[in-house]
């Protein structure tokens, strides 16, 4: 980033912080009108419009910026998210492929992008991000879990979920990953391994209905009726909590 761009970005950030996105959009938009041949003007306008939830206009600003120069990595991530949110999947995929190939993006930024893509139903793009993440950090449990999660959303065979889920369990041991792996193993009729994964999970730590349901089914199939009863009690508590919270005005 050259001196002018850095100075303009600092001024934009200050206006955004002090006065909000409408004032920041007016500042950047005014500079676009004065000189539309400077990429940072369009880039900052796009950011302000995105924060204003004017996504189609933000996309136009980002595309205008890209015609002049490459954008900052953080802005590229926002651009991809915008494209995905309006259903421009092919453009989002192309932008993501270029971004992952050309730029060194932090793990936390990529994890955030995968999550946001997943929330708008762009599971294939989210999967691509997670697959790239494990090339940067092969011991990332969140990336491995994301691979399994998005593969499942895309309808992949249960067998394909085993490796990423096992690695997620290996690198984190989180209850979420353990129960998910146990559910897939149970589905594949691998009951002994599924049971080992869940038998020592503290009942008080089971705070999701789907977890409790999975563990209850595995305990019953393994004929561990003591565990099944303890989980059944927890399941009732969770159900009561979910019912009461949904009926609270």
N, C-alpha and C positions, 0 to 999 in steps of 0.2 A: 504494500500500500504506500503510495507516494505521500508527500507532505500535505498537499491539498486535500486528498481523500481522507487522511487521518484527521485533519483539522475539521473537515466537514462532518465526519462521523462523530467526533467529540461534541460538536455543537448540536447535532441531531440528538445524540444520546442525552445531552443535558436538557434539551427542550422536552424530550419524551419523559424524562424522569420528573421534571418540575411541573410541566403543564399538561402532559398526557398525549395520547396518540392523535387527537384531532389537531392540536397545535403543531405536533411533529409532522403530520401529513401536510398541513398548510405550508410549513417551512420547506419541506422537501419538494412539494408540488410547485411552489413558487420558483425554486431553483431549476426545476425541470422546464418550466416555461421560459426562463431566462436563457438556459443553455441545456438543450436536450442531448448534447453529444458527450456528456460526462456520465459514466456508468454509475458512480456512487449516488448521484441524484435519484436515479430510478430505483436503485437498490434500497435506499432509505425510505423512499416513498412506498415501495412495496411492503416493507416491514411495518410501517405505520398503518397501511390499509389492512394488512393481515391482522394486526392487533385490533383494528376497528371492526373486524369480521366482514370486511368487504373483499372476500377471497378472489372472485373473478377479476376485479380491478388490480388486486395485488399481483396476480399471475401476469397480467399484462405488463406491469411495471418491472417484474423480475425478468420477463422475456426481453423487454427493451434494454435492460441492463446487460443481459448476456450477449446481446448483439454487439455491444461495445467492448466488453471485457468480462473476465471471469469474476464471479461474485465471491464473497468470503464464505468459507465452509459452513458457518452457522446459518447464513442466509440460504445457501444451497439446500440445507436440511429443511428449512421452512418452505422453500419452493417445492420440494418433493412432496411434503405433507399437503400443501395446497392442491397440487395436481391430483394427488390421490383422493382428496376429499371431494373433488368435483367429478370424479370418475374418469379422469384422463390417464388411464392405467398405462398405456403404451408410452406416453411421454414421461410419466413418473418413473417407469422402469428404465427408460433410456438415460434419464437424468441420474438415477441412482447408480446405474452401471458405470457411468462416467465418473461420478463422484467417488465411488469406492476404488476405482482404478487410479485416479489421478491425485487424490488428496488424502492426507493423513488425518483422519478424524478421530477424536478421542473416543474411548470406549463408552463413557457415560453419555455422550451425545448420540452415539449409534444405538445404545440401549433405549434411550428416550425416543428416538425415531422409530425403532421397531415397535415399541409400545403404541405410539400414536398411529402408525400405519395399521396395526392390528385393530385398534379401536374403530377405525373407519372401514374395516372389513377387507383391507388389502393384505391378505394373509401371505400371498406369494412374495410380495415385496418385503414384508416383515421377515419372512423366512430367509430371503437373500441377505438381509442385513445381519441376521443371527449367524448365518453360515460364514459371512465375512468376519464377524467378530471372533469366531473360534480359530480363524487363521491368524488373527492378531494375538489372541490369548487362548490357547487350547485348554486352559484350566478354568475358564469362565463358566460357573454353574448356570448363571442366568442365560447365557447364550445357548448352552446345550439344552436347557429346559425350553427356551424359546423355539429351538429347532423342532423339538418333539411336539410342542403345543401347536405350532402353525402347521406342521405336517398333518397332525390329526384334524385340524380345521379344514385342510385341503382334501381330506378323505383318503390319506395314505393308509396302507395296510398296517395293522397293529404291530407286526414284526419290525417294521421300519422305525418304530418309536423306541425300541428297546435300547439300542446303543446310546442315543442322546440322553435318554432318561437315566440309564445306568451311570453315565458320566456326570449328569447333574447331581445324582445322589452321591457319587464318589467325591465330588469337589465341594459339596455343601452339606449333604445330609439333611436338607430341609424337609419338613413334614410334607409340604406340598409335592415335592419331587418324589418322595418315598411312596405316598399314597397314590400318586398318578402311575408310577411304575407298577405298584401292586395291582392297581385296577387293570392295567394292560395285561399283566401276567395272568391274572384271574380270568380275563377274557380269553386268553390263549390256553386256559386249563393248566397253567403252571402253578397249582395251588401251593405246594410247599414253599417255593421262593416268595410268593406273594404274602404268605402268612408270616414268614420271617421278617419281612419288611415292616409289618404293621403291629406285631404282637407286643412290642415294647414301647410303642408310642404312648406317652402319658395321656390318659383319657381327658384330663383337664385342658390339654393342649389341642384337642380336637374341637376347633371352633367354627367349622363349616359343615353344613348339612351333607354336602356331597362326600366329604371325607368320612363322616360318621356312617353314612349309608354303605360306602365301599368296605370299610373295616368291619361293619356288622355282617355283611354278606360273606366276607372271607372267614370271619370267626365261626359263623354258622356252618360253612362248608367244611371247615377243619374240625368241627365238633368241639371247639373251645367255647363252651356255653357260658363259662364265667366271664370271659372277655366280651362275648356277645351281649350278655346282660348289662355289663358296665357301660358298653357303648350304646345300648338301647336307652338307658337312663339319660346319657348325655344327648342322644338324638332327640329325646322328648324335650329336654331343656332347650336345645337349639331351636326346635320347632316352635315351642311356646314363645321364645324370644322373637323369632321372625314374625310370628302371628301378631304379637302384641305391638311390635314396632310398626308393622304395616297398617294397624288399625288406629294408631295414635294420630290425633289431629293437631 
